[in-house]
Amino acid sequence: MNSRAPIKSDNILIVGTGALATLFAARLAKAGMGVTMLGRWPAGVQALRDTGARLVDASGHEERYAVAVADDPAECRGCTYALVLVKSWQTERAARDLAECLAEHGLALTLQNGLGNRETLASRLGAERVLLGSTTTGATLLGPGLVKPGGEGTVSIEAHADLEPLCEALRSAEFKIEIVRDASSLVWRKLVINSAINPLTALLRVSNGQLLQRPSARAMMRALAKETAAVASAESVELAPRDAVRTVENVALRTASNHSSMFQDVQRGARTEIDAICGAVTRAGKRHHIATPMNQACWQLIQALTENPAERSARLT
């Protein structure tokens, strides 16, 4: 098959070429949507150009879907809708790229992990062109352009008058869509999940479901969820500790076979989003005088696990 697709201004733009970006691109393309992926990872860009966005199921069966691919924002100017699916530390660059290619009245929807992504995008695009969302859908990147779905979840998006065409496209790709009024609660509810699951799976090198099978890990997961829920409450997001624990355990069960994005980053020796997750919870806790020892420990442990000793030495001299 010819996996190269033409770039059109009315395509849905996906910023990123990682696990969730590839999953969303493949499912939207399968549903007949025009999809353009904008990324800077050379291996990912080349694989997507050569063989399309590829999905593989538990039995090893692989399906390929043609997508347009760009590594220069000038190639995809005029896009109406963009899904931002890059790592939190890449948001500033994504904002610069979208400032160049998003249509004047276009909308960028962030489904990223962590705190601060919306504000970073809005600083370049304007608050009126940035929508906040979250997703509990899981995916594991097996290689450049190749992803294994890791459990169905919900795509939650804040309400907006011009959102329906994008929601309809996502529904056609069989994503479960939830429209919410309180945008701030989206980030904190996702942060509860990320802070409780991601660092533990990365440190223990296990899938999400294994956290439920190991009593000590499950106890730590619950403690992390309760800590983050307490900070969320101080940020005026109503989230009872019991509900937080139930939500986290349900997500771990639904995505039992999935390797969290942080686990995948650690496996590749890549930079993680720990600063925007457990680091963000710890910093917010300090502002509200709430102790967050579990989040702080995970923050420091992941940093220690991934930092380059040579770089650290250079910073100290």
DRENKOL-418163 format. One record per residue (C-alpha): x, y, z. Coordinates in steps of 0.1 Angstrom, whole numbers, plus 5000, padded with zeros to 4 digits. Layout:
residues N
XYZ...
END
This chain:
residues 317
500050005000501050364996501350495032502050855022498951075025498651435012498751715037495551925036494552225056491252065068492951755083492951695120496551775131498151555157501151715174503451425184504551085171504650885204502350615217499050805221499651025191500150715169497050545184494850845178496150895143495550525134492050515147491050845131492550735098490750405101487450595105488150785072489351105088492151305072495151305096498351495097501051415123503551685132506751565149510451605153511451245163513351145131512850765135509150815142508651055113510350825089508450515100505150695098506050815063507150475052504550235066501850455081500450455117500450085128498249915154499049565167496649365188497349105216497648825190500249015170497949105141499049435126497049695107498450005089496750335082498050605059498650945075500251265063503551345082505351675086508451775105507952145097504952345109504952535076503852215059500552205077499352565079495652645082494652345103491352385121491652125149494852015166495351745192498451805214499951475225503551555232505351525265504851805290508451925286507851955248504852185252506652515246507952385212504452255203503052605211505552765188504752525160501052575164501352945164502652905129500252645115496952675135494152855116493153195130489953055145491352705150491352515182494152315199493052045224495651935249495251575262498651585279499751465313500651705341500052065350500752385331500352265295497252475288498952795301502052725280499952685248497752985256500753205260501453155223498053095209495653295231493353135257490453135233492152885209493252635236490952365250491752145280491051775280492351445293492251075284492550755303493050555271496250355272498850265246502350115245504850225218506549905205508650095180508550405158505050425143503950105159501650095189499749845210496449965225496449925263492849955274489850175265489250495285487350815282488351135264487051425285486951765270485852105283482752245266483152485237480752615211482952505181483952165195481251935179483051855146486151735165483951535189482151375160485451275144486651125177483350935181483650795146487050655156485250485185486550705213484250755243483751135246482651315277482051695277482551865311482052215324484852235350488052235330490352255361488951925375490051745343493751815349493651725386491651405381494151295355496951405377495651175405495850885381499250975366500851045400499650715415500350485386503150615364506150655388505450315405505250125372508450305360510350225393509149865395509249805357505849655357502549695337499649895353497749585364500749445384500349735408497049575419498649235423501449345446500149445481502949685489502749855455498949875458499250045492501750295478499450365448496550435472498750665493499850855463496250895451495151025485497951275487497151415452493451425460494251625491496151885471493451885445490851975472493052265483492952375446489152375448488652055429486251825449487751485449487251265479490251035489488050725486486850825451490450895441491550545452488650385434489350585402493050495402492350125408489750115381492150265356494850025366492449735360491149865327494649925314496149625331498449525302499549875294503050005301502650365314504250645294506750705322507750335322508250355285510350665288512550495315512950195293514150415264516350625286514250925277513351225297510151175318507251395328507851355365508351725371504851805357503351515377504751435411506851745410503851955404501851795432504751845456505052215447501352275449501252095483503952325496501952625486498952495506501052365535500052005527502651725532503251505501506051275511505050995487504851225457508151395467509851055471508650935436509751265421513251235434513550865427512550905391514951195387517750985402516850695379517050905347519451185353522851165336525651175362527851375338525151635334524451645371528251695378528351985353525352155370527052135404530352295392
END
